[in-house]
Amino acid sequence: MTLQFTKMNGAGNDFVVIDNRDTSLRLSSREIANLCDRHRGVGADGLLLVEPPSSEADFRMRYYNSDGGEAEMCANGARCFARFASRVSGKKDLLRLETLAGMVSAVIHGRMVRLGLSEPAEMLLNRTLEIGGQKLQVHSINTGVSHVVVFVEDLEKTPVLDRGSAIRYHKAFQPKGTNANFVQRLGPGKISVRTYERGVEGETLACGTGVAASGLVYSAIDALQSPVRVLVRGGDWMEVGFQKINSGFEKVTLEGPADFVFEGVVDLG
């Protein structure tokens, strides 16, 4: 069977995107993992399926990590999804997307997409855990999926793979595990982030929900107002907007580029 797809990336976080509005496509986790394989497949951090909604949304977004497992949310994926859905459907400017993490909105301005995220939850600051034989101060928040944020002095010298894996599988975050973000302060309202992504099981060039988590935790720790600008590993700047309410946040947005790369047909065998 052959399959038509579009390759996209959001600030370096790359995806295979497929139009499944007729719901005829049924992919196994193995087939998804094969498509995302960078040596034997198309190659991507994850796969997106565009499907009809079951609610008042314009589209339903199905997101799968590169290991073939379905995840609740991917913010960079949702921004790419919005641009793709806008192109294939003719709907412009504003889209409402149904995800497993709830309803999100997307405003499209050329290659830039501003995503309105679901309200973050479960923020827990200043927790000390033993990670890899060291005691680290960690902060956690759910921005659609679970994230841990750790502040570091030198991002380039941080062992993202080893320490990220240790956090991802730490007993404190079982059974599902968590994503791990390492954050360096660059100046007032600016940070740089590197992320170890659960499901990818490695570092990605950008993680949208991780950018949002890092920006919100940074704002909470340093008592900063919106927006926070975030430099991701791929070299792009993204912007996290929000309103503070009591000890939490509402009206959280994530803005950054979402680009088409190429279209193709792949043989599933």
Backbone as CSV, one residue per row, in Angstrom:
resi,resn,N_x,N_y,N_z,CA_x,CA_y,CA_z,C_x,C_y,C_z
1,MET,0.848,-1.200,0.000,0.000,0.000,0.000,0.879,1.244,0.000
2,THR,0.531,2.207,-0.843,1.255,3.466,-0.866,0.478,4.522,-0.079
3,LEU,1.213,5.481,0.463,0.623,6.489,1.343,1.184,7.857,0.998
4,GLN,0.302,8.818,0.757,0.737,10.183,0.477,0.909,10.922,1.801
5,PHE,1.990,11.690,1.916,2.285,12.394,3.159,2.902,13.755,2.869
6,THR,2.934,14.582,3.882,3.632,15.866,3.832,4.609,15.916,4.998
7,LYS,5.816,16.368,4.729,6.818,16.531,5.787,6.824,18.003,6.208
8,MET,6.750,18.248,7.523,6.745,19.609,8.058,7.677,19.686,9.256
9,ASN,8.028,20.914,9.633,8.773,21.089,10.876,8.333,22.365,11.570
10,GLY,8.317,22.305,12.889,8.017,23.467,13.712,9.224,23.797,14.556
11,ALA,9.994,24.799,14.149,11.225,25.197,14.846,12.222,24.036,14.940
12,GLY,12.207,23.155,13.943,13.130,22.032,13.910,12.538,20.733,14.402
13,ASN,11.424,20.785,15.095,10.693,19.592,15.536,9.918,19.082,14.318
14,ASP,10.279,17.902,13.752,9.743,17.516,12.442,8.709,16.410,12.525
15,PHE,7.796,16.428,11.526,6.624,15.564,11.555,6.258,15.054,10.164
16,VAL,5.722,13.837,10.135,5.015,13.314,8.974,3.539,13.653,9.194
17,VAL,2.913,14.341,8.225,1.522,14.779,8.358,0.699,14.108,7.262
18,ILE,-0.455,13.526,7.663,-1.288,12.770,6.726,-2.739,13.222,6.841
19,ASP,-3.359,13.441,5.702,-4.777,13.813,5.648,-5.615,12.544,5.778
20,ASN,-6.281,12.394,6.915,-7.127,11.217,7.147,-8.564,11.652,7.447
21,ARG,-9.011,12.696,6.742,-10.365,13.195,6.996,-11.438,12.190,6.606
22,ASP,-11.108,11.238,5.732,-12.091,10.209,5.383,-12.007,9.012,6.336
23,THR,-11.087,9.069,7.314,-10.887,8.051,8.362,-10.626,6.657,7.810
24,SER,-10.124,6.567,6.594,-9.886,5.257,5.976,-8.563,4.639,6.417
25,LEU,-7.668,5.460,6.947,-6.324,4.986,7.278,-6.263,4.435,8.695
26,ARG,-5.715,3.237,8.830,-5.484,2.619,10.130,-4.031,2.155,10.177
27,LEU,-3.210,2.865,10.929,-1.793,2.528,11.024,-1.502,1.863,12.362
28,SER,-0.704,0.810,12.340,-0.273,0.168,13.574,0.883,0.973,14.177
29,SER,1.165,0.737,15.444,2.279,1.437,16.087,3.597,1.096,15.399
30,ARG,3.720,-0.124,14.903,4.937,-0.508,14.186,5.063,0.264,12.872
31,GLU,3.963,0.409,12.145,4.008,1.161,10.883,4.357,2.621,11.134
32,ILE,3.821,3.196,12.209,4.143,4.586,12.552,5.618,4.722,12.888
33,ALA,6.131,3.806,13.706,7.549,3.833,14.056,8.424,3.690,12.815
34,ASN,8.009,2.841,11.871,8.781,2.667,10.630,8.772,3.933,9.787
35,LEU,7.631,4.612,9.716,7.559,5.865,8.968,8.476,6.927,9.574
36,CYS,8.563,6.938,10.907,9.368,7.953,11.595,10.851,7.585,11.660
37,ASP,11.198,6.358,11.286,12.589,5.915,11.319,13.422,6.746,10.337
38,ARG,14.520,7.318,10.821,15.319,8.221,9.985,16.243,7.483,9.019
39,HIS,16.361,6.176,9.159,17.198,5.393,8.253,16.376,4.606,7.246
40,ARG,15.222,4.075,7.672,14.439,3.201,6.813,13.069,3.771,6.443
41,GLY,12.744,4.943,6.961,11.453,5.548,6.671,11.594,6.991,6.202
42,VAL,10.539,7.762,6.379,10.579,9.179,6.028,11.492,9.917,6.984
43,GLY,11.361,9.596,8.294,12.153,10.251,9.323,11.414,11.410,9.948
44,ALA,11.137,11.320,11.250,10.426,12.396,11.943,10.436,12.149,13.444
45,ASP,10.160,13.226,14.197,9.975,13.108,15.641,8.598,12.548,15.981
46,GLY,7.669,12.659,15.039,6.328,12.155,15.297,5.472,12.195,14.050
47,LEU,4.258,11.660,14.167,3.311,11.595,13.053,1.995,12.246,13.456
48,LEU,1.410,13.005,12.526,0.140,13.703,12.749,-0.911,13.214,11.761
49,LEU,-2.098,12.909,12.267,-3.226,12.557,11.419,-4.298,13.632,11.539
50,VAL,-4.753,14.131,10.393,-5.854,15.102,10.357,-7.156,14.331,10.206
51,GLU,-8.046,14.440,11.198,-9.296,13.687,11.190,-10.474,14.600,11.515
52,PRO,-11.702,14.164,11.182,-12.877,14.978,11.512,-13.090,15.014,13.027
53,PRO,-13.616,16.119,13.555,-13.777,16.244,15.007,-15.030,15.536,15.509
54,SER,-15.048,15.261,16.811,-16.248,14.725,17.447,-16.954,15.806,18.250
55,SER,-16.426,17.031,18.184,-16.982,18.147,18.964,-17.150,19.356,18.067
56,GLU,-17.143,20.550,18.678,-17.337,21.777,17.914,-16.053,22.266,17.253
57,ALA,-14.972,21.489,17.324,-13.708,21.866,16.702,-13.795,21.788,15.180
58,ASP,-12.795,22.368,14.520,-12.702,22.259,13.063,-12.092,20.926,12.641
59,PHE,-11.124,20.443,13.429,-10.445,19.193,13.109,-10.068,18.474,14.398
60,ARG,-9.859,17.179,14.279,-9.302,16.383,15.365,-7.850,16.079,15.038
61,MET,-6.958,16.333,15.985,-5.542,16.057,15.799,-5.160,14.788,16.542
62,ARG,-4.659,13.809,15.794,-4.091,12.602,16.407,-2.570,12.720,16.300
63,TYR,-1.882,12.569,17.434,-0.430,12.701,17.429,0.222,11.441,17.979
64,TYR,1.234,10.948,17.257,1.974,9.766,17.662,3.464,10.086,17.734
65,ASN,4.109,9.695,18.823,5.553,9.838,18.931,6.246,8.885,17.962
66,SER,7.550,9.078,17.800,8.292,8.272,16.830,8.409,6.812,17.234
67,ASP,8.072,6.481,18.495,8.064,5.073,18.896,6.746,4.396,18.562
68,GLY,5.799,5.143,17.985,4.516,4.588,17.567,3.407,4.741,18.576
69,GLY,3.733,5.266,19.766,2.726,5.438,20.804,1.991,6.765,20.670
70,GLU,0.675,6.750,20.909,-0.115,7.977,20.819,0.095,8.812,22.075
71,ALA,0.204,10.125,21.902,0.406,11.052,23.019,-0.741,12.054,23.061
72,GLU,-0.905,12.667,24.232,-2.020,13.585,24.420,-1.884,14.858,23.588
73,MET,-0.643,15.366,23.462,-0.486,16.685,22.871,0.941,16.891,22.393
74,CYS,1.091,17.672,21.351,2.397,18.136,20.886,2.175,19.533,20.328
75,ALA,2.709,20.541,20.985,2.411,21.920,20.597,3.046,22.298,19.269
76,ASN,4.286,21.912,19.029,4.884,22.179,17.717,4.155,21.396,16.633
77,GLY,3.752,20.184,16.970,2.957,19.400,16.035,1.626,20.059,15.729
78,ALA,0.991,20.618,16.757,-0.301,21.283,16.561,-0.163,22.511,15.677
79,ARG,0.949,23.210,15.783,1.144,24.385,14.917,1.331,23.950,13.465
80,CYS,2.100,22.873,13.249,2.232,22.329,11.888,0.899,21.788,11.390
81,PHE,0.206,21.095,12.253,-1.112,20.546,11.924,-2.043,21.656,11.447
82,ALA,-2.044,22.797,12.142,-2.932,23.904,11.789,-2.628,24.440,10.394
83,ARG,-1.348,24.626,10.075,-0.997,25.127,8.740,-1.401,24.127,7.651
84,PHE,-1.163,22.851,7.923,-1.534,21.824,6.953,-3.047,21.762,6.771
85,ALA,-3.783,21.738,7.878,-5.244,21.660,7.811,-5.828,22.875,7.105
86,SER,-5.232,24.037,7.340,-5.682,25.253,6.664,-5.484,25.138,5.154
87,ARG,-4.354,24.577,4.750,-4.053,24.438,3.316,-5.004,23.468,2.641
88,VAL,-5.236,22.289,3.231,-6.024,21.265,2.546,-7.530,21.546,2.607
89,SER,-7.956,22.346,3.577,-9.394,22.586,3.747,-9.847,23.944,3.235
90,GLY,-8.899,24.864,3.069,-9.266,26.219,2.663,-9.697,27.101,3.818
91,LYS,-9.752,26.550,5.040,-10.076,27.365,6.217,-8.853,28.202,6.574
92,LYS,-9.051,29.469,6.877,-7.927,30.368,7.093,-7.954,30.986,8.486
93,ASP,-6.837,31.547,8.836,-6.660,32.422,10.006,-6.827,31.732,11.354
94,LEU,-8.038,31.290,11.696,-8.289,30.759,13.027,-8.905,29.363,12.955
95,LEU,-8.268,28.399,13.632,-8.767,27.027,13.679,-8.878,26.576,15.127
96,ARG,-9.882,25.724,15.380,-10.024,25.079,16.681,-9.747,23.594,16.515
97,LEU,-8.830,23.091,17.336,-8.355,21.728,17.184,-8.705,20.900,18.407
98,GLU,-9.257,19.717,18.152,-9.562,18.767,19.224,-8.353,17.858,19.436
99,THR,-7.848,17.792,20.677,-6.730,16.921,21.014,-7.085,16.109,22.257
100,LEU,-6.291,15.112,22.572,-6.512,14.326,23.779,-6.291,15.158,25.038
101,ALA,-5.578,16.292,24.905,-5.334,17.174,26.043,-6.386,18.276,26.142
102,GLY,-7.391,18.241,25.259,-8.429,19.260,25.272,-8.407,20.105,24.010
103,MET,-9.251,21.115,23.981,-9.367,21.986,22.819,-8.261,23.025,22.810
104,VAL,-7.655,23.234,21.642,-6.679,24.304,21.468,-7.053,25.105,20.230
105,SER,-6.611,26.344,20.190,-6.879,27.207,19.035,-5.567,27.553,18.355
106,ALA,-5.634,27.871,17.068,-4.445,28.229,16.304,-4.756,29.419,15.410
107,VAL,-3.933,30.456,15.518,-4.037,31.635,14.658,-2.842,31.618,13.715
108,ILE,-3.114,31.685,12.401,-2.074,31.530,11.389,-1.764,32.870,10.746
109,HIS,-0.474,33.235,10.772,0.008,34.449,10.098,1.194,34.044,9.226
110,GLY,0.914,33.646,7.977,1.989,33.175,7.118,2.581,31.893,7.675
111,ARG,3.916,31.875,7.850,4.572,30.689,8.413,4.563,30.683,9.938
112,MET,4.081,31.753,10.546,4.013,31.821,11.999,2.624,31.393,12.485
113,VAL,2.623,30.568,13.525,1.367,30.099,14.098,1.398,30.335,15.608
114,ARG,0.347,30.990,16.109,0.211,31.184,17.556,-0.839,30.219,18.070
115,LEU,-0.412,29.340,18.955,-1.281,28.301,19.487,-1.797,28.703,20.867
116,GLY,-3.113,28.608,21.045,-3.703,28.818,22.361,-3.816,27.483,23.063
117,LEU,-3.026,27.286,24.115,-2.944,25.988,24.780,-4.043,25.810,25.823
118,SER,-4.304,24.556,26.179,-5.201,24.286,27.296,-4.546,24.772,28.587
119,GLU,-5.350,25.012,29.607,-4.830,25.586,30.848,-3.849,24.625,31.505
120,PRO,-2.641,25.099,31.855,-1.657,24.214,32.490,-2.117,23.768,33.870
121,ALA,-1.555,22.655,34.327,-1.981,22.084,35.613,-0.788,21.438,36.305
122,GLU,-1.001,21.086,37.550,-0.056,20.277,38.317,1.316,20.924,38.465
123,MET,1.367,22.263,38.581,2.667,22.911,38.757,3.173,22.678,40.175
124,LEU,4.391,22.190,40.272,5.035,21.928,41.556,6.464,22.443,41.471
125,LEU,6.787,23.450,42.281,8.085,24.110,42.205,9.005,23.660,43.340
126,ASN,10.321,23.784,43.067,11.356,23.616,44.096,11.292,22.269,44.815
127,ARG,11.338,21.224,44.011,11.352,19.865,44.546,12.757,19.290,44.383
128,THR,13.288,18.664,45.398,14.629,18.080,45.332,14.524,16.578,45.112
129,LEU,15.167,16.109,44.040,15.186,14.680,43.724,16.621,14.233,43.482
130,GLU,16.874,12.973,43.770,18.177,12.409,43.452,18.134,11.857,42.033
131,ILE,18.945,12.461,41.171,18.979,12.097,39.757,20.404,11.717,39.386
132,GLY,20.611,10.479,39.001,21.946,10.054,38.592,22.993,10.245,39.667
133,GLY,22.618,10.030,40.917,23.559,10.168,42.022,23.747,11.578,42.517
134,GLN,23.033,12.538,41.925,23.124,13.936,42.355,21.757,14.441,42.796
135,LYS,21.761,15.374,43.735,20.522,15.997,44.150,20.273,17.229,43.285
136,LEU,19.130,17.222,42.582,18.776,18.318,41.688,17.489,18.972,42.153
137,GLN,17.430,20.285,41.987,16.179,20.998,42.237,15.386,21.007,40.936
138,VAL,14.201,20.427,40.978,13.391,20.298,39.772,12.031,20.957,39.977
139,HIS,11.436,21.358,38.870,10.104,21.958,38.865,9.288,21.189,37.827
140,SER,8.020,20.964,38.093,7.202,20.203,37.153,5.888,20.928,36.866
141,ILE,5.369,20.694,35.666,4.109,21.293,35.230,3.574,20.480,34.063
142,ASN,2.270,20.460,33.909,1.642,19.780,32.780,1.091,20.832,31.830
143,THR,1.641,20.902,30.625,1.184,21.847,29.605,0.514,21.100,28.445
144,GLY,-0.228,20.084,28.801,-0.821,19.176,27.818,-0.224,17.802,27.979
145,VAL,1.061,17.753,28.293,1.774,16.549,28.727,2.699,16.945,29.872
146,SER,3.190,15.967,30.594,4.012,16.214,31.774,5.421,16.678,31.408
147,HIS,5.898,17.714,32.123,7.247,18.225,31.909,7.938,18.518,33.234
148,VAL,9.236,18.249,33.260,10.108,18.672,34.351,11.045,19.746,33.807
149,VAL,11.299,20.766,34.617,12.187,21.872,34.238,13.325,21.950,35.250
150,VAL,14.549,21.971,34.746,15.738,22.091,35.590,16.572,23.258,35.077
151,PHE,16.914,24.208,35.949,17.748,25.338,35.559,19.220,24.960,35.682
152,VAL,20.008,25.345,34.673,21.439,25.021,34.645,22.226,26.290,34.340
153,GLU,23.508,26.253,34.686,24.379,27.403,34.436,24.932,27.402,33.023
154,ASP,25.222,26.218,32.499,25.820,26.105,31.165,25.083,25.015,30.398
155,LEU,24.246,25.430,29.465,23.413,24.485,28.723,24.242,23.577,27.827
156,GLU,25.347,24.097,27.283,26.164,23.308,26.365,26.888,22.168,27.077
157,LYS,27.178,22.360,28.357,27.898,21.329,29.101,26.955,20.373,29.835
158,THR,25.658,20.586,29.698,24.685,19.743,30.378,24.517,18.409,29.646
159,PRO,24.648,17.264,30.347,24.474,15.949,29.716,22.994,15.642,29.498
160,VAL,22.434,16.235,28.458,20.988,16.179,28.239,20.480,14.747,28.078
161,LEU,21.202,13.920,27.321,20.726,12.558,27.084,20.732,11.726,28.368
162,ASP,21.847,11.715,29.077,21.942,10.900,30.283,21.040,11.425,31.395
163,ARG,21.110,12.709,31.657,20.312,13.271,32.752,18.831,13.311,32.372
164,GLY,18.559,13.591,31.105,17.174,13.611,30.653,16.528,12.242,30.764
165,SER,17.267,11.193,30.386,16.750,9.838,30.491,16.507,9.457,31.953
166,ALA,17.409,9.863,32.842,17.257,9.557,34.268,16.010,10.226,34.847
167,ILE,15.730,11.458,34.406,14.521,12.154,34.863,13.283,11.508,34.251
168,ARG,13.352,11.228,32.962,12.202,10.660,32.248,11.708,9.368,32.911
169,TYR,12.647,8.534,33.391,12.282,7.246,33.976,12.309,7.244,35.508
170,HIS,12.475,8.397,36.127,12.551,8.458,37.590,11.249,7.953,38.210
171,LYS,11.379,7.272,39.333,10.205,6.676,39.986,9.165,7.718,40.393
172,ALA,9.587,8.962,40.581,8.647,10.012,40.982,7.641,10.342,39.892
173,PHE,7.954,9.955,38.637,7.080,10.327,37.517,6.464,9.108,36.828
174,GLN,6.525,7.991,37.494,5.910,6.775,36.941,4.407,6.769,37.241
175,PRO,3.591,6.065,36.442,4.030,5.075,35.450,4.299,5.620,34.052
176,LYS,3.810,6.819,33.740,3.926,7.317,32.369,5.285,7.930,32.066
177,GLY,6.005,8.366,33.108,7.249,9.074,32.861,6.988,10.521,32.511
178,THR,8.043,11.258,32.175,7.900,12.685,31.907,8.914,13.133,30.869
179,ASN,8.728,14.339,30.354,9.713,14.992,29.504,10.631,15.823,30.393
180,ALA,11.861,16.045,29.955,12.830,16.776,30.772,13.398,17.962,30.000
181,ASN,13.314,19.156,30.604,13.800,20.385,29.979,14.912,21.002,30.819
182,PHE,15.980,21.388,30.147,17.110,22.034,30.810,17.174,23.478,30.322
183,VAL,17.172,24.419,31.267,16.955,25.829,30.954,18.107,26.690,31.459
184,GLN,18.605,27.555,30.582,19.619,28.543,30.962,19.036,29.937,30.780
185,ARG,19.167,30.773,31.794,18.721,32.162,31.710,19.669,32.939,30.807
186,LEU,19.118,33.693,29.858,19.916,34.501,28.937,19.844,35.986,29.258
187,GLY,18.835,36.378,29.999,18.612,37.787,30.313,17.162,37.953,30.697
188,PRO,16.761,39.154,31.085,15.372,39.366,31.505,14.378,38.927,30.426
189,GLY,13.538,37.959,30.747,12.508,37.507,29.820,13.000,36.631,28.699
190,LYS,14.258,36.147,28.786,14.809,35.309,27.717,15.515,34.097,28.316
191,ILE,15.235,32.922,27.742,15.884,31.691,28.165,16.237,30.850,26.948
192,SER,17.129,29.900,27.171,17.453,28.901,26.167,17.102,27.539,26.744
193,VAL,16.563,26.637,25.894,16.040,25.363,26.377,16.548,24.204,25.522
194,ARG,16.911,23.119,26.191,17.156,21.845,25.523,16.234,20.812,26.164
195,THR,15.627,19.956,25.331,14.592,19.041,25.822,14.866,17.593,25.448
196,TYR,14.742,16.730,26.445,14.711,15.283,26.231,13.243,14.883,26.181
197,GLU,12.810,14.337,25.029,11.388,14.042,24.838,11.062,12.570,25.076
198,ARG,10.084,12.366,25.935,9.498,11.042,26.150,8.855,10.574,24.840
199,GLY,9.030,9.321,24.501,8.449,8.805,23.257,9.409,8.893,22.093
200,VAL,10.185,9.969,22.030,11.292,10.058,21.075,12.516,9.383,21.692
201,GLU,12.620,9.490,23.021,13.722,8.935,23.815,15.056,9.525,23.391
202,GLY,15.048,10.811,23.246,16.259,11.535,22.906,15.985,13.023,22.854
203,GLU,17.010,13.809,22.542,16.853,15.255,22.434,16.273,15.612,21.075
204,THR,15.340,16.559,21.056,14.808,17.086,19.806,15.244,18.536,19.638
205,LEU,15.145,19.040,18.412,15.557,20.415,18.148,14.606,21.431,18.766
206,ALA,13.398,21.003,19.093,12.431,21.863,19.772,11.313,20.989,20.313
207,CYS,10.698,21.431,21.392,9.517,20.773,21.946,8.580,21.878,22.410
208,GLY,7.437,22.000,21.735,6.540,23.125,22.000,5.983,23.141,23.404
209,THR,5.465,21.990,23.880,4.942,21.959,25.238,6.066,22.140,26.252
210,GLY,7.285,21.709,25.891,8.441,21.934,26.750,8.842,23.398,26.810
211,VAL,8.756,24.085,25.670,9.010,25.525,25.635,8.007,26.253,26.524
212,ALA,6.725,25.881,26.394,5.690,26.504,27.219,5.937,26.222,28.696
213,ALA,6.247,24.966,29.032,6.518,24.606,30.426,7.699,25.390,30.979
214,SER,8.757,25.490,30.195,9.955,26.196,30.645,9.690,27.683,30.834
215,GLY,8.955,28.278,29.897,8.629,29.695,30.011,7.760,30.005,31.215
216,LEU,6.781,29.150,31.490,5.880,29.370,32.619,6.597,29.182,33.952
217,VAL,7.410,28.140,34.063,8.161,27.916,35.302,9.153,29.053,35.535
218,TYR,9.831,29.485,34.480,10.759,30.621,34.573,10.040,31.857,35.079
219,SER,8.858,32.118,34.536,8.069,33.265,34.985,7.693,33.142,36.453
220,ALA,7.307,31.947,36.878,6.916,31.739,38.270,8.098,31.887,39.222
221,ILE,9.246,31.335,38.858,10.424,31.368,39.731,11.010,32.775,39.829
222,ASP,11.079,33.472,38.685,11.711,34.799,38.648,10.712,35.945,38.697
223,ALA,9.438,35.638,38.915,8.376,36.642,39.040,8.351,37.584,37.835
224,LEU,8.298,37.003,36.639,8.294,37.773,35.396,6.909,37.784,34.768
225,GLN,6.623,38.847,34.030,5.366,38.968,33.319,5.521,38.487,31.880
226,SER,4.406,38.297,31.199,4.371,37.857,29.812,4.896,38.960,28.891
227,PRO,5.533,38.585,27.764,5.839,37.230,27.303,7.254,36.804,27.694
228,VAL,7.554,35.528,27.487,8.903,34.997,27.647,9.371,34.502,26.285
229,ARG,10.563,34.941,25.887,11.143,34.486,24.619,12.087,33.321,24.885
230,VAL,11.987,32.300,24.012,12.705,31.051,24.256,13.493,30.648,23.013
231,LEU,14.789,30.443,23.186,15.658,29.963,22.112,15.740,28.443,22.198
232,VAL,15.370,27.750,21.117,15.381,26.290,21.122,16.640,25.769,20.436
233,ARG,16.875,24.480,20.567,18.106,23.867,20.068,18.292,24.050,18.575
234,GLY,17.186,24.101,17.830,17.267,24.257,16.387,17.650,25.653,15.926
235,GLY,17.735,26.609,16.865,18.163,27.964,16.537,17.042,28.966,16.385
236,ASP,15.784,28.524,16.449,14.648,29.434,16.330,14.270,30.015,17.695
237,TRP,13.677,31.212,17.661,13.100,31.819,18.851,11.594,31.568,18.844
238,MET,11.072,31.208,20.002,9.641,31.053,20.180,9.194,31.959,21.317
239,GLU,7.889,32.218,21.381,7.389,33.139,22.397,6.234,32.514,23.166
240,VAL,6.330,32.558,24.490,5.292,32.053,25.378,4.550,33.243,25.985
241,GLY,3.247,33.306,25.728,2.412,34.349,26.309,1.491,33.747,27.362
242,PHE,1.051,34.556,28.319,0.211,34.037,29.406,-0.354,35.176,30.242
243,GLN,-1.331,34.834,31.041,-1.833,35.719,32.088,-1.694,34.988,33.410
244,LYS,-1.203,35.690,34.425,-1.049,35.077,35.737,-2.358,35.194,36.517
245,ILE,-2.724,34.099,37.176,-3.898,34.113,38.059,-3.522,33.405,39.355
246,ASN,-3.555,34.147,40.447,-3.167,33.594,41.748,-1.790,32.943,41.625
247,SER,-1.701,31.631,41.834,-0.409,30.949,41.739,-0.283,30.153,40.443
248,GLY,-1.162,30.425,39.480,-1.137,29.685,38.226,-1.198,30.577,37.008
249,PHE,-1.596,29.996,35.870,-1.611,30.703,34.593,-2.880,30.370,33.821
250,GLU,-3.277,31.301,32.959,-4.361,31.058,32.022,-4.032,31.756,30.713
251,LYS,-4.804,31.467,29.677,-4.625,32.063,28.344,-3.178,31.945,27.875
252,VAL,-2.645,30.729,27.968,-1.265,30.475,27.563,-1.193,30.310,26.043
253,THR,-0.251,30.983,25.423,-0.053,30.867,23.974,1.395,30.514,23.668
254,LEU,1.594,29.883,22.534,2.931,29.544,22.049,3.008,29.929,20.584
255,GLU,3.959,30.792,20.253,4.089,31.263,18.868,5.465,30.927,18.317
256,GLY,5.470,30.464,17.056,6.720,30.145,16.387,6.462,29.702,14.963
257,PRO,7.525,29.378,14.227,7.372,28.994,12.821,6.863,27.570,12.658
258,ALA,6.112,27.356,11.570,5.673,26.020,11.155,5.843,25.961,9.643
259,ASP,6.733,25.118,9.170,7.139,25.153,7.765,6.863,23.837,7.039
260,PHE,6.431,23.976,5.775,6.339,22.832,4.877,7.740,22.512,4.353
261,VAL,8.060,21.224,4.276,9.379,20.811,3.799,9.274,20.148,2.425
262,PHE,8.487,19.054,2.353,8.265,18.418,1.064,7.061,17.484,1.156
263,GLU,6.562,17.065,-0.018,5.480,16.086,-0.098,6.015,14.839,-0.792
264,GLY,5.402,13.693,-0.486,5.880,12.471,-1.115,4.910,11.322,-0.963
265,VAL,5.296,10.189,-1.527,4.524,8.949,-1.422,5.474,7.879,-0.911
266,VAL,5.014,7.111,0.090,5.846,6.070,0.675,5.118,4.733,0.556
267,ASP,5.894,3.685,0.345,5.353,2.331,0.242,5.375,1.691,1.626
268,LEU,4.221,1.350,2.147,4.136,0.737,3.470,4.445,-0.750,3.433
269,GLY,4.525,-1.326,2.231,4.867,-2.744,2.113,3.645,-3.657,2.229
